[in-house]
Amino acid sequence: MTLSVSVVIPALNEARYIEACLKSVLTQEVDGALEVIVVDGDSTDETATIARRMGAQVIANPKRSI
C-alpha cells in the first residue's frame, strides 16, 4: 500500500526561514506522494513567493482580529 503524506506549514513573515524549512521537508524519503502546503497568514514579506518557487502549494489565510 502506498501512502500519501501531506505536510502543512503555518507561516507569517517567514521569508528568512521558509526556504530552509521547505528544503528539510522536501528531502525526506516518503513512500508515495508528498504534498507540501504553506498556509500564509497574510505575510508582508516574500514568504509566499519563496514557498511557491520551491513547489509548495500556498493557501492565503489572512489574520483576523479577535
Secondary structure, 3 states (H helix, E strand, C coil): CCCCEEEEEEECCCCCCHHHHHHHHHCCCCCCCEEEEEEECCCCCCHHHHHHHCCCEEEECCCCCC
